[in-house]
């Protein structure tokens, strides 16, 4: 995004469809899980879904606009396209927000609106500084993106049930555990390519995250939430197997796209089991 465009005519019509598949999954999976658990179709859910996607998609054009103002010294071709995209997405987001506020208690939306605005500003700032791959920013992103389940419930029934808070926590825990496993793989790939010992911080954090999942599973088992306990323990086992696989130099050559598909399927399976556990 920061590099000079080779084909200005393509940059001028650049598409700003989000390409962060992992983040997109974190955004959509909790939302649809909440929609299933609501056991009824509400038209406001569609408005909330469009608003969530629009808020998420707005980041990329805003990053281009910010870079044009603060980083780039010359006008870039993609800036005009970014401004148009930001205007369209902003209008769509405003329209959806007004509908949701007019069809429910608008006071309840204030924390979400302020939180979304602040997080979007932070995300743009971090990305402009090329710090978007920082682990702890991604942890915060996991919590923010997983909150779409709260948005779904608030839009549909005007309140956030207790099970929805649990869904948010469980989705965030799984996403955070996956983030450190991914970073551990990236560290191992770089180490294998350069011959330098891989840093241990991400691997250590990944093991701690799996320990948290297993501990949560034990607590849920004690509370007789057996499906949720199974989901937490099984996903921790999958991540531990992935960490073990990362010690094999041949396994590190596996395409990241294939690793991503495997992680996505694991995330969907985990969420479906959580949904079964919360279905009461």
Buried (B, 14 or more C-beta within 10 A) or exposed (E): BEEEBEEEEEBBEBEBEBEBEBBBBBBBBBBBBBBBBBEEEBEBBEBBBBBBBBBBBBBBBBBBBBBBEEEBEEEBBBBBBBBEBBEBBBEBBEBBBEBBBEBBEEEBBEEBBEEBEEBBEBBBBBBBEEEBEEBEBBBBBBBBBBBBBBBBBBBBBEEBBEBBEBBBEBBBBBBBBBBBBBBBBBBBBEBBEEEEEBBEEBBEBBBEBBEBBBEBBEEBBEEEBEBBBBBBBBBBBBBBEBBEBBEEEEBBEBEEEEBBEEBBEBBBBBBBBBBEBBEE
